[in-house]
Amino acid sequence: MKRAPAAPRLRLTIDSLDVEGRGVARTAEGKVAFVEGALPGEQVEAELVRRKPAFDVLRTVAVLQPSSGRRAPRCPHFGVCGGCATQHADARTQMAAKQRWLEDSLERIGKVQAETLLPIVYGEEWGYRQRARLTVRRVAKKGGVLVGFHERRSSYVADMTRCEILPERISRLIPALRALIESLSVRERLPQIELAAGERADVLVFRHLQPLTPEDEAKLRAFARETDVQAWLQPRGPESAHPFEPLDGAPLDYTLPEFGLRIAFGPTDFTQVNHAVNRVLVARAVRLLDPGPGERVADLFCGLGNFSLPIASRGASVLGVEASEALLERARRNAEANGLAARAAFAREDLSAIDAARLAALGPFEKFLVDPPREGAIEVAKALPGDWPRRIVYVSCDPATLARDAGVLVHAKGFRLAAAGVANMFPHTAHVESIALFER
């Protein structure tokens, strides 16, 4: 039988990192090349993985001249597991790339530049991930059940025994989770485990597509007791998640010590995955917004009150606006529990489809805090009146949609982009969390 021909190899000099954490170079013919496992400034030998009309994708075979920012990946699964993309780069190299992605997006998409670049928000690189969705799949040829993240660019599940970005107490449970699920009758019908870690409790939500047997229930109860985690069951959508063992465990919550707040959340609620960086990001957002007594502030896409309550704690009157009634109810309870119900009100509105009339009915406001999903806040930007607000702090999880919205705010609504910067919410990934200040 003939062997497949060897993949072509090239020697390349890497110019930058792309938004997926790959090195970017140009071939001798001038074609763009995305090189997995390469860092800016390096010379590498790389083999061709995929050829497209506009670009090539290659994989690093040898690093001929390493970057000063290169380091050995800490995780033994790095390169196979898709949970991380840049463990081979130190924190400064990772964050310099993210800062550049933000600046490039603002200039290229929004045709704007920030007057000031904010200092990068760093944070702990390991054990930071307080939320995660772990895939479960039984693969007989690998010995049974696998629990973990997908392999890179694949639907297969990585054969993991630990995870360096999960809290250590959760990482060490992966082998036990594999053994537990392998022993259940529903092992072929349990596709997912969702982690939600708080400051006083850890919850694992088991998504199961058929009922547990009494034997299954006994094993799950024993596992929860032995590992000191709370086991929840989710037989249908996220709204069906409910406590199983124990029934009266400690609540999930996190604190914002600078503001004297404790924020409760449910295991399937949206919260930031990195509580430590979230504290710094909230503090920076409130300082930039500078809310004061007597001011009326809108917190758009408010969720469960992550920004609303810190703003209210500074004396401003806050209206949190959100499409999810479940999150709004959580925000109201958090306001009450923190003694801020008199200054924090909440309203339901689909901000992805808002128009000028509906926005005007909520206002006026002196200031906005905007924290949208990846889709951004383009309808909000287009609906803004000409005279309010005078300041917007925009927290973004996608530089492209932030840049698009910044273009509208600056070129059509009379704002200037006073400052922008990035935060390391997701170390070792290509995910970019950023914050921007707009002023009229």
Secondary structure as UniProt FT lines:
FT   STRAND          9..13
FT   STRAND          16..17
FT   TURN            19..20
FT   STRAND          23..26
FT   TURN            28..29
FT   STRAND          32..36
FT   TURN            40..41
FT   STRAND          43..51
FT   STRAND          55..65
FT   TURN            68..69
FT   TURN            76..77
FT   TURN            79..80
FT   TURN            82..83
FT   TURN            87..88
FT   HELIX           91..105
FT   HELIX           106..110
FT   STRAND          116..117
FT   STRAND          131..139
FT   HELIX           140..142
FT   STRAND          144..148
FT   STRAND          150..151
FT   TURN            152..153
FT   TURN            164..165
FT   HELIX           168..171
FT   TURN            172..173
FT   HELIX           174..182
FT   TURN            185..186
FT   HELIX           187..189
FT   STRAND          192..197
FT   STRAND          202..207
FT   HELIX           214..227
FT   STRAND          230..234
FT   HELIX           238..240
FT   STRAND          242..245
FT   TURN            247..248
FT   STRAND          253..256
FT   HELIX           257..259
FT   STRAND          261..264
FT   TURN            267..268
FT   HELIX           275..289
FT   TURN            293..294
FT   STRAND          296..300
FT   TURN            303..307
FT   HELIX           308..313
FT   TURN            314..315
FT   STRAND          317..322
FT   HELIX           325..337
FT   TURN            338..339
FT   TURN            341..343
FT   STRAND          344..348
FT   HELIX           351..353
FT   HELIX           356..362
FT   STRAND          367..370
FT   TURN            374..375
FT   HELIX           378..383
FT   STRAND          391..396
FT   HELIX           399..411
FT   STRAND          416..423
FT   TURN            427..428
FT   STRAND          433..439
//
